Amino acid sequence: MIVNLEQLRLQATARSAFPEFQDGDPRKLVTFSLEQQKKRAKDLLRAVGNGEANALRRYRKVVPQSSEAIQLSDVQFVIARENGFKKWTDFKSYIDQATLEAKSIAAENPTALDAGKRTLHIRCGHDIMHKLAMAGFVGDFLPFPDPYVMGPVPKTTNLEEFIAIRAQYLSRWTGSTESAQSRLTDEYAALRQAQNYDRVVIWCEHDSYDQLILARLLDFFQDRTNRPAEIKLIAISDFPGVEIFNGLGQLPPEALRLLWGQSFTITDAQLQLGIQVWDAVTDTTPCALFNLVESGTPLLPLMAPALQRHLRELPSTENGLSLTEQLILQILSEKGTMNAARLFGWYTNHYEPLTFLGDMMFYDVLEQLAKATSPAVQIQRSSSKPTEWIVSLSDIGNQLLQNRCDWIEINHIDRWLGGMHIISGRQSWRIGSDLEPMLQ
């Protein structure tokens, strides 16, 4: 389960283990050039001076009021803010550092940023493992990918009971409950080894998939016998030069080196917040989750938006659909019949406000929409590969979009959201347009 990154880099597989995005893909990191950005600033200064409407709008969006003559430093400030930096000197420093990091990786001699302390890197999957190795990190890596955003996540009396419940749900992807239980048991056994490290670094982004796993990890580390000497966190919601940021996995190795400088040590107060979040996630009611969202969770600011998105997977008071289900039907209504891979692309990059589902989880939601007694979508299966399914909206799907029927009432729905069990025919928690949960 635990992989040593230095040994991984020495293997020939490390360099070729991750795909590259094509040019023009909004998920690809754009490499900044200082000369290019200086030219952009001069062009903007010239356009603003000429009174061009688009240039003036860009300028006024950043600098609403200014009575003095606009100078180069002013438009450099605008360029920096457009790229997510507070000021031009910060943007310039970032470009300089990014250039150096990329050169060090290309020359295959990056410094080991995590050297000096025995370090365990924890991530909710394998997506950055090889990239960390190529980026020169030499510590150990542990994937911890259980998707708490789906399936039952109840309070239990012990870890063994929890693992058994999760394994039963995950067996839909692993092929058997036994293999899922074995994998989860191994993951927790590896996680207990964190106590033997000087430092644990948790890498995550802003979506509910990652943030719920972060809460689980912090809850796990409340037991001092499990806790390492230091817990550090790298948590981001965007990255300079990336138009559509869905997660760390889309970044190249040099970007991970840049993020190392953004890590911070988890305090006792942040640890307690993580414990509180996990307790709310596993609760049988959404009330504690709603209160956390209302608080804004300032100690972990990415947590509250993720929890709000998590709550929106409750059935709607208007038609019984989760937000994911609603968006799928909306895409099919607006874009027409399409294959499942294209549907996933529309959902992930254009409709979903806070992307959290992987492709297989998305296809599972699709299948549940199609397998119901009164299906909301129809799937033509010309292949066993979900990517090749042809998906179309059914008459029931149209009625649901018009709020003329209720998904929970017309079908036998039996699903979980955290510790909440949603079953047709029983009173269950729902969420209204004001995002406040209610029993219905």
C-alpha positions in Angstrom: 0.0 0.0 0.0 2.8 2.5 0.9 5.1 3.3 -1.9 8.5 5.0 -1.7 8.7 7.9 -4.1 12.5 7.8 -4.5 12.4 4.2 -5.5 9.5 4.9 -7.9 11.4 7.6 -9.6 14.3 5.3 -10.2 12.0 2.9 -12.1 11.5 3.5 -15.8 7.7 3.6 -15.4 7.6 6.9 -13.4 8.1 9.3 -16.3 5.5 7.8 -18.6 2.8 7.0 -16.0 0.7 10.1 -16.5 -1.1 11.5 -19.6 -0.7 15.0 -21.0 -3.6 17.3 -21.8 -3.7 18.5 -25.4 -3.1 22.2 -26.3 -6.2 24.2 -26.0 -7.7 21.9 -23.3 -8.9 24.3 -20.5 -7.7 21.8 -17.9 -4.1 22.1 -19.1 -1.6 24.3 -17.2 -0.5 27.2 -19.4 3.2 27.9 -18.9 3.7 31.6 -18.3 6.5 33.6 -19.9 7.7 36.8 -18.2 8.4 38.4 -21.6 4.9 37.4 -22.8 3.2 38.9 -19.8 5.2 42.1 -20.1 4.0 42.4 -23.7 0.4 41.7 -22.6 0.7 44.6 -20.1 2.0 47.0 -22.7 -0.7 45.9 -25.1 -3.3 46.5 -22.5 -1.9 49.9 -21.6 -2.0 50.9 -25.3 -5.6 49.7 -25.6 -6.8 51.5 -22.5 -5.1 54.7 -23.7 -6.9 54.3 -27.0 -10.2 54.0 -25.2 -11.0 50.5 -26.4 -14.2 49.2 -24.7 -13.0 45.7 -23.9 -9.7 46.9 -22.4 -11.4 49.6 -20.3 -13.8 46.9 -19.0 -10.9 44.7 -18.0 -9.1 47.6 -16.3 -12.2 48.9 -14.4 -13.1 45.4 -13.2 -9.8 45.5 -11.2 -9.4 49.2 -10.6 -13.0 50.7 -10.4 -11.9 54.2 -9.5 -8.8 56.0 -10.8 -8.5 59.8 -11.5 -4.8 59.7 -12.4 -3.2 58.9 -15.7 -2.9 55.1 -16.2 0.7 53.9 -16.2 2.4 50.6 -17.0 2.5 49.6 -13.3 -1.3 50.0 -13.2 -2.0 47.6 -16.0 0.7 45.2 -14.7 -1.3 45.1 -11.5 -4.4 44.2 -13.6 -2.6 41.4 -15.4 -1.4 40.0 -12.1 -4.9 40.1 -10.6 -6.4 38.4 -13.6 -4.0 35.5 -13.1 -4.8 35.2 -9.4 -2.0 37.2 -7.8 -2.2 40.1 -5.4 0.4 42.2 -7.2 2.8 42.1 -10.2 5.9 41.3 -8.2 4.1 38.2 -6.8 3.3 37.1 -10.4 6.8 37.7 -11.5 8.3 35.7 -8.6 5.9 32.8 -9.5 7.0 32.8 -13.1 10.7 32.8 -12.1 10.2 30.0 -9.7 8.0 27.9 -12.0 10.7 28.2 -14.8 13.4 27.1 -12.4 11.3 24.1 -11.2 10.5 23.0 -14.7 14.2 23.2 -15.7 15.3 21.1 -12.7 12.8 18.4 -13.5 13.7 18.4 -17.2 17.4 18.0 -16.2 16.3 15.2 -13.8 18.0 16.8 -10.8 15.2 18.3 -8.7 16.0 18.8 -5.0 14.2 16.6 -2.5 11.8 19.1 -0.9 10.6 16.6 1.7 14.1 15.5 2.7 15.3 15.9 6.3 12.1 14.5 7.9 10.6 11.0 7.4 7.5 12.0 5.4 4.3 10.2 4.4 2.3 11.8 1.6 -1.4 11.0 1.7 -3.7 11.5 -1.2 -7.3 10.3 -2.0 -6.0 8.3 -4.9 -2.9 7.5 -7.1 -3.2 10.4 -9.5 -0.2 12.4 -8.2 2.0 9.6 -7.0 4.2 9.3 -10.1 4.3 13.1 -10.5 5.5 13.5 -6.9 8.3 11.0 -7.8 9.3 12.9 -10.9 9.2 16.1 -8.9 12.0 14.9 -6.7 10.0 14.0 -3.5 11.7 11.1 -1.7 9.2 10.3 1.1 6.5 7.6 1.1 3.1 7.8 -0.5 -0.2 6.3 0.7 -3.4 6.4 -1.5 -6.5 6.6 0.7 -9.4 6.8 -1.9 -12.6 5.6 -0.2 -15.4 7.8 -1.8 -17.4 8.9 1.2 -19.5 11.1 -1.1 -21.3 7.9 -2.1 -22.9 5.1 -0.2 -23.4 4.5 3.5 -21.0 6.3 5.9 -22.7 5.7 9.2 -21.6 5.9 12.8 -20.4 2.5 14.0 -19.1 1.0 17.2 -15.8 0.1 15.8 -13.6 0.3 12.6 -14.2 -3.3 11.6 -17.9 -2.7 11.4 -17.4 0.5 9.4 -15.1 -1.3 7.0 -17.6 -4.1 6.5 -20.4 -1.6 5.6 -18.2 0.3 3.2 -16.9 -2.9 1.6 -20.4 -4.1 0.9 -21.1 -0.9 -1.0 -17.7 -0.7 -2.8 -18.1 -4.3 -4.1 -20.0 -2.9 -7.1 -16.6 -1.7 -8.4 -14.2 -4.3 -6.9 -16.2 -7.4 -7.9 -16.6 -8.8 -4.5 -17.1 -7.7 -0.9 -14.1 -9.7 0.2 -11.7 -7.9 -2.1 -13.1 -4.5 -1.1 -12.8 -5.4 2.6 -9.3 -6.6 2.1 -8.3 -3.4 0.4 -9.9 -1.2 3.1 -8.3 -3.2 5.9 -4.9 -2.8 4.3 -5.4 1.0 3.8 -6.3 1.5 7.5 -3.4 -0.7 8.5 -1.1 1.5 6.4 -2.7 4.6 7.8 -1.8 3.5 11.4 1.8 3.5 10.3 1.6 7.3 10.1 2.6 7.4 13.8 6.1 6.2 12.8 6.7 9.3 10.6 8.0 12.7 11.5 5.6 14.4 9.1 2.4 13.5 7.3 1.4 15.7 4.3 -2.2 15.5 3.1 -2.7 16.7 -0.5 -6.3 17.6 -1.5 -8.4 20.0 -3.4 -11.7 21.8 -2.8 -14.4 19.3 -3.8 -16.5 17.1 -1.4 -14.7 13.9 -2.4 -11.4 15.3 -1.1 -12.8 17.3 1.8 -14.7 14.4 3.3 -11.6 12.3 3.1 -9.7 15.1 4.8 -12.3 15.1 7.6 -11.9 11.4 8.0 -8.2 11.6 8.2 -8.3 14.3 10.9 -10.8 12.3 12.8 -8.6 9.3 12.6 -5.6 11.3 13.9 -7.6 12.5 17.0 -6.2 9.2 18.5 -2.7 10.2 19.6 -1.5 6.6 19.1 -2.3 7.1 15.4 -0.9 10.6 15.1 2.5 11.5 13.5 4.7 14.2 15.0 3.4 16.8 12.5 0.4 16.9 10.1 0.7 19.3 7.2 -2.0 20.2 4.6 -1.9 21.3 1.0 -5.4 22.3 -0.1 -6.2 24.4 -3.1 -9.2 25.4 -5.2 -7.4 26.7 -8.3 -4.0 27.1 -9.8 -2.4 29.9 -11.9 -2.6 29.2 -15.6 -5.4 26.6 -15.3 -8.8 27.7 -16.7 -10.8 24.8 -15.4 -9.3 23.3 -12.2 -10.9 20.1 -11.2 -8.0 18.6 -9.1 -4.3 18.1 -8.4 -4.2 15.2 -10.8 -4.3 17.5 -13.8 -1.1 19.4 -12.7 2.4 18.6 -14.0 5.2 17.7 -11.6 6.7 21.2 -11.4 3.4 22.5 -10.1 3.5 20.1 -7.2 6.9 21.5 -6.2 5.4 25.0 -6.2 2.6 23.9 -4.0 5.0 22.6 -1.4 5.6 26.2 -0.3 1.8 26.5 0.4 1.7 23.7 3.0 0.8 24.6 6.5 0.8 22.7 9.8 -2.6 21.5 11.1 -3.4 23.1 14.5 -5.3 21.5 17.3 -8.3 23.8 16.4 -8.3 22.6 12.8 -8.0 19.0 14.0 -11.1 19.5 16.2 -13.0 21.0 13.2 -12.1 17.9 11.1 -13.5 15.7 13.9 -16.6 17.8 14.1 -17.1 17.6 10.3 -16.7 13.8 10.3 -19.2 13.5 13.1 -21.7 15.6 11.1 -21.1 13.6 7.9 -21.9 10.3 9.7 -25.0 11.7 11.4 -28.5 10.5 10.6 -29.6 14.1 10.1 -28.1 17.0 8.0 -28.6 19.6 10.7 -25.0 19.7 11.9 -23.7 19.8 8.3 -26.0 22.7 7.6 -24.7 24.6 10.6 -21.1 24.0 9.5 -21.9 25.4 6.1 -23.5 28.4 7.7 -20.4 28.9 9.8 -18.2 29.1 6.7 -15.6 26.9 8.5 -12.9 29.7 8.5 -10.3 27.4 10.0 -10.6 25.2 6.9 -12.2 27.6 4.4 -12.6 25.0 1.6 -14.6 22.7 3.8 -17.9 24.7 3.9 -18.5 25.0 0.1 -17.7 21.2 -0.2 -20.2 20.4 2.6 -22.8 22.6 0.9 -22.3 20.7 -2.3 -22.5 17.4 -0.4 -25.9 18.5 1.1 -27.2 19.1 -2.4 -27.0 15.4 -3.1 -30.1 15.1 -0.8 -33.3 14.7 -2.8 -34.8 18.0 -3.9 -38.1 19.0 -2.3 -39.3 19.8 -5.8 -38.8 16.5 -7.7 -36.8 14.2 -5.5 -33.6 14.4 -7.6 -30.1 15.0 -6.3 -28.2 17.8 -7.9 -26.1 15.3 -9.9 -29.2 13.6 -11.2 -30.8 17.0 -12.0 -27.7 18.1 -14.0 -27.6 14.9 -16.0 -31.2 15.3 -17.1 -30.7 19.0 -17.8 -27.7 18.3 -20.1 -29.6 15.7 -22.0 -32.5 18.0 -22.4 -30.4 20.9 -23.6 -27.7 19.0 -25.6 -29.7 15.9 -26.8 -28.8 12.2 -26.9 -25.0 11.5 -26.6 -22.6 8.8 -25.4 -21.8 8.6 -21.8 -18.2 9.8 -22.1 -19.3 13.0 -23.7 -22.1 13.4 -21.1 -19.5 13.1 -18.4 -17.4 15.7 -20.0 -20.3 18.2 -20.2 -21.2 17.4 -16.6 -17.7 17.8 -15.2 -16.4 20.8 -17.1 -19.5 22.9 -17.8 -22.5 22.0 -15.5 -21.2 20.7 -12.1 -20.5 23.7 -9.8 -17.9 21.7 -7.7 -16.7 18.6 -9.5 -16.4 15.6 -7.2 -17.3 12.5 -9.1 -14.9 10.3 -11.0 -16.0 8.7 -14.2 -17.0 5.3 -12.8 -19.0 6.9 -10.0 -20.8 9.1 -12.6 -21.6 6.0 -14.7 -23.0 4.4 -11.6 -25.4 7.3 -11.1 -26.4 7.1 -14.8 -27.1 3.4 -14.4 -29.4 4.0 -11.3 -31.3 6.6 -13.4 -31.8 4.0 -16.1 -32.5 0.9 -13.9 -35.4 2.4 -11.9 -38.9 1.2 -12.3 -39.8 4.5 -14.0 -36.4 5.4 -15.6 -35.3 9.0 -16.1 -32.9 8.1 -18.9 -32.6 5.4 -21.5 -29.2 3.7 -22.2 -28.4 1.8 -25.4 -25.6 -0.6 -24.6 -23.7 -1.5 -27.8 -20.7 -2.3 -25.7 -19.8 -3.4 -22.1 -17.8 -0.2 -21.9 -19.8 2.6 -20.1 -18.0 5.2 -22.2 -19.8 3.9 -25.3 -23.3 3.8 -23.8 -25.8 6.0 -25.8 -27.8 8.0 -23.3 -31.1 9.8 -23.9 -33.8 11.5 -21.8 -37.0 9.5 -21.1 -40.5 10.9 -20.8 -40.2 10.5 -17.1 -37.0 12.5 -17.2 -38.8 15.4 -19.0 -41.5 15.3 -16.4 -39.0 15.4 -13.6 -37.3 18.5 -15.1 -40.7 20.2 -15.1 -41.3 19.2 -11.5 -44.4 17.2 -12.6 -43.5 14.1 -10.7 -41.2 13.0 -7.8 -38.3 10.6 -8.3 -38.5 9.2 -4.8 -42.3 8.7 -5.0 -42.5 7.0 -8.4 -39.6 4.6 -7.8 -38.2 2.4 -5.0 -35.1 4.4 -4.1 -32.8 3.1 -1.5 -29.6 5.1 -1.2 -27.4 6.7 1.4 -25.8 10.1 1.8 -23.3 9.9 4.6 -25.2 8.6 7.6 -28.6 9.5 6.1 -30.6 6.6 4.7 -33.0 7.7 1.9 -35.7 5.2 1.2 -38.9 5.6 -0.8 -42.1 5.3 1.3 -40.4 6.7 4.4 -40.0 10.2 5.7 -36.5 11.3 4.7 -34.4 14.4 4.6 -34.6 16.6 1.5 -33.2 20.0 0.5 -35.1 23.0 -0.7 -34.1 25.8 -3.1 -32.9 27.8 -0.1 -30.5 24.9 0.6 -32.0 24.4 4.0 -32.7 20.7 4.7 -36.2 19.5 5.8 -38.0 16.3 6.6 -40.5 15.3 4.0 
